[in-house]
């Protein structure tokens, strides 16, 4: 089990290197394409929360407990974004100089929590573990491109930006090991973390990603919403196949 958890988190951590691909793409093209990734990622997160995590959580706890934990996760992610400056600069338009190192701290904390989430999901069910890993990965792609851009525009050289972004991503591995150890001591934490995670996924999708494409033109916003529905449908198909 620990081997699968480590494999999943390492694969997610490697997504931190995707930012370098943005250097070979014209900024205007990247901006136009990235909004579509954001739409699909939002759908994947919503699908992961409502089609996978919440139903699984309801198998382990009463509905009132699950919904309370869901609201707790939603609120925690809101407060974390406000006070720890988790950055989601999908359009590459950020005042980054003052936030470069703070962004590294916030990103590392974010990735550590991702590791906890992945470990809890695998401890519940292997299939749920891979589904959660997929949902995390779908969100990480646009986020890592944004984080890489913050570091480069904030004065980091490309190699240094890649290195620090990757080191922050490895915090997911530390979170996964921590989650695995906690699960061995007190399995009850999984009952809390599954709906808590669903609340976090719903917050990221509804408050952080969806507003990104609501401000686009009608055509681009519509395409992004279709891709949002495609992300939800993809998660539904994964559930049906499983």
N, C-alpha and C positions, 0 to 999 in steps of 0.2 A: 504493500500500500504506500509506504513512504517513497518508494522508487517512482511510482506513478505520479505522486504529488510533486516530487522534485522535477520530474520530466516535464510536467505541465507548466510549472512556474518558470522553468528555464526557457521553454519555448516562448512563453509570454514575454520574458525578459529580453529575448533576442529581438523582439519587435522594436526595442529602443534604437536599434541600428537602422531602422527603416528611414529615419530622418535624413540620412545622407543621400538617399535617392532623390530628395526634393531639390538637391543642388543641381541636378542635371535637367530639371524641368523649369521652364520659364515661369516666373512667379505668377503671371496672369493665367497661364494654363493650369498651374497648380491650384490657384484660388478657385477657378471654375470647377475643377474636378473634385476638390476636397469636399465641397458642400454636398456632393452626392454620396461620398463615403459617410458623411455625418448623418444623412438621412437613413441609410441602411443600418448604421450603428445604433441609432436611436430605436429603430424597430427591433433590432436584435436584443437590445437591453430590455425593452418593454416585454417582448416575448419571453425572454429569460426570466423576468420577474413574475409575470402573471400566468405563464403557461407551465413553468417548471418549478421555480423556487417556492412560490406560495402554495401550490397544490401539495408539494412535498412537505412543506412546513405544517400544513393542516393534518397531515398523517401522523405527526408527532406531538401536536399540541392543540388545545382548544382554540376556536376561532378568535375569541376575545384576546387571548394572549398573542396570537399570531398578528392580529391587526394592530395591537399596541406596539409590538416590536417593529412592525412595518413602518408605523408613524415615527417611531424612535429613529429608525434608520434614515428615513426621509429628512427628519429634522437635523440629525447629526451631520449628514452630508451638506445640508444648507449651511450650518454653522461652521463646518470645516472650511467650506469654500470662502465664506465671508472673512474668517479670522486667520486662516492659515494660507490664504491666497493660492488655492489650487488653481492653476492657470489652464484655460482651455482656449488658446488663441488660434482657432482653426483658420482664421482669415489672415493671420500673420500681421495684425495691426495692434501691437501691444507696446506700451511704454515700459520697456523691459530693463533698462539700466539699473533702476533701483530695486528690481525684483529678481535679478538673476540668481543670487544665492538663496534667497528665500524660496524661489521656485524649486530649486534643488531639494530643499528641506521638505516642502509640501509634496513634491512628487515622490520623494522617498517614503514619506508617511503613507501616501496614497497606495504605493506599490506594496508596502508592508501589509496593509489592510487587504489588498487583493490576494496576497498569499494566504492570509487567514481564511478568507472566503473560499478559496480553492480547496484548501485543506479540509474545511468543514464539509464542503460538498462531496469530496471523495470519501470522507469518513461516513457520510450518509449512504451514498450509492455511487459506484464507479461511473455509471452512465451520467448521473447528475454532475459528477465532478468534471467530466469532459464537456458537458453542455455549459457549465459555469465558466470553464476555461475559455470556451469559444466566445461566450458573451463578453468576458473581460477583454479578450483579444480584439474583438470587433471595435470596442471602444478605444483600445490602446493605439490603433493605427492612426486615426486623426490626431489623437492627443500627443503621441510621440513626435509626430511631424511638427506640431506646434511647440512642444517643449524644446526640440532641437533648434527650431528657429529662434526661440527666446534666448538660448545660450549663445548662438552665433551672433545675433543682432546685439546682444548685451556685451560683446567684446571677446568671447571665447573663440579661439581658433577651432577649425573644423575637427581636428583630431582630439583636442581637449574636450570639445563639446560632446563628441561621440563617447569618449571615455567616461565622463561624469554622468552622462545620461544613462549609460549602461550600468555603471555602479549603482545609481539610484534604482534602476530597474531590478537589480539583484536583491533589493530589499524585499521583493516578493518571495524570494527563496527563504529569507530569514523569517518572514511572516508565515510561510508554509510550514517550516519546521516547528515554529512556535505553536501554530494551530494544531499540528499533529500531536505534539506533546500534551497540549491542554486537553485534546479530545481523549487521550489515554487516561488522564486524571479525572476529568469531569465531563462525560459525554453530554450533559445537559446544556453545555454552551452552544452545541449545535442547534438545539431547539430555538435559541435566541438568534443565532447568527444567520440562519436561513431567511427568516422574514425580515430581519434587519438589513440583510444584503438586498433583498427585493425592494425595500424602501429606498435604499441608496441607488440602485439601478433606475428606479422610476424617477428619482430626483434628477439624476444626470441626464436622462432622456428628455424629461418634460421641461426642466428649468434651464438646462445648459445646452443641449443639442438642438432640440426642436426650434427654439427661438432663432438659431443661426439661419435656418432656411425660411423662416416666416418673413424675414426682412428682404428676401431676394425678390426678383421679378416674378410675376404670376407664373410664367412658363417654368422658370427654374425652381420656384417653390413647389409647383405641382409635380414636377419630376422628382424632386426630393421626397415629397410626400408619398408618391408611388413607390419609391425605394424604401421608405419607412414601412409601408405595408408589406413590401417584399421581405424586409427583415423580420417582421412579425410572422409572415407566412413560412419563412425558412425555419424559424424556431418551432412552429406548429408541425411542420413536416418532420423535423428531427424527433419530435415527441411521438408522432404517429409511427414512424419507422422503428423507433425504440420500443 
